[in-house]
Amino acid sequence: MKTGRLEAFSDGVLAIIITIMVLGMSAPEGYNFEALEPILPVFLTYILSFIYVGIYWNNHHHLFQAVNKVNGSILWANLNLLFWLSLFPFATDWLGKNHFEDNPTAIYGMVLLMAAIAFKILVHCVIQNEGKESNVGKVYSTDKRMNLSLLFYFLGVVMSFFFPIVSQVIYLGVALMWIIPDKRIEKTIKD
């Protein structure tokens, strides 16, 4: 199978996720800037989650530019990724409305961790289908940044029960690690 339907479906789901996240924010009753202060945590959490969804969309797009065909395993791995990403609106809403408390911070981190594991599984399925010598295999067979992200997410979840703010910094740090798209795919495709 070609990748077009998988990509189109994924793009649609990610667009809906972003829409649901923004609909989770409601305007304050007041008309002055002080009225915005109570919803600042919600807005900051939305910004981080929007960046994360954007990172996943970007990396998903780059990944499938290098994929020639998909099979059932890739379709299910992609659905697994979309499932975890679909939990972003819930985790974002709970974290923002509870001003970065420990349990919401842990759940937010678990969603980040599981989405990262799901992306790693997706990449693994693509490599199994395309081969280790494929463009994807050459780029992702030993991806240290992906493994480092998993470690940081795990540490962030553990730290959330002791120092939730440290977890938030970790989550932001991982996002900054991924904000610039991986150029290796583009380079490999050109070569």
C-alpha positions, -999 to +999 in steps of 0.1 A: +000+000+000+011+035-006+014+060+022-011+086+011-042+075+030-022+069+062-007+104+059-041+121+051-058+103+080-030+112+104-030+149+093-068+150+099-065+135+134-037+159+144-058+188+132-087+177+153-064+172+183-052+208+180-088+220+176-100+202+207-071+216+227-079+252+218-116+246+225-106+235+260-096+271+267-123+295+276-121+333+278-123+349+313-154+368+324-135+401+329-124+426+304-090+437+318-057+420+316-059+409+353-087+386+343-063+367+321-040+358+351-060+328+363-060+312+328-022+318+322-013+282+332-040+268+308-025+290+280+011+280+288+002+244+288-017+248+255+014+264+239+036+235+250+011+209+238+006+227+205+044+227+200+045+189+208+017+181+184+035+202+158+067+183+165+050+150+160+033+162+128+066+174+115+085+143+123+056+121+111+057+140+078+095+136+075+093+099+083+067+091+057+085+111+030+111+084+032+086+055+033+078+036+000+049+014+013+030+006+044+017-027+057-008-037+085+019-034+112+026+002+102-011+010+101-016-003+136+016+013+149+004+046+135-030+042+152-012+035+184+007+068+180-025+087+172-042+072+203-016+086+226-016+120+208-053+121+211-049+122+249-030+155+247-062+176+250-072+158+282-037+160+297-033+196+286-066+207+301-060+189+334-025+202+338-034+238+330-065+239+351-047+225+381-017+249+379+010+223+373+003+201+404+020+168+408-006+143+395-016+163+364+021+168+357+027+130+360-002+122+337+010+148+312+045+132+313+030+097+309+012+109+277+044+124+264+063+092+273+038+069+257+035+090+225+073+089+222+073+051+227+046+048+201+066+069+176+096+046+183+074+016+176+062+032+144+097+038+132+106+002+141+077-012+121+088+010+091+124-002+093+111-038+095+091-032+064+116-011+044+148-028+056+178-015+076+195-003+044+164+019+035+165+057+040+145+053+073+168+025+085+199+045+078+186+075+098+167+059+127+185+026+134+205+042+162+187+074+171+202+086+203+179+117+205+148+094+205+162+072+233+174+103+253+139+117+251+124+085+265+148+087+294+140+124+301+102+117+299+106+089+324+126+111+347+100+139+343+072+115+354+092+104+385+102+139+394+066+152+391+057+136+424+085+155+442+092+187+421+066+192+394+083+224+382+114+204+374+093+180+354+078+209+334+114+221+327+123+186+315+092+185+292+101+219+278+137+208+273+127+177+253+104+199+231+134+222+224+155+192+215+129+183+188+118+218+177+141+218+147+131+190+123+156+161+118+174+170+086+189+135+082+158+123+064+159+151+039+196+146+034+192+109+029+164+113+004+185+138-016+215+114-017 
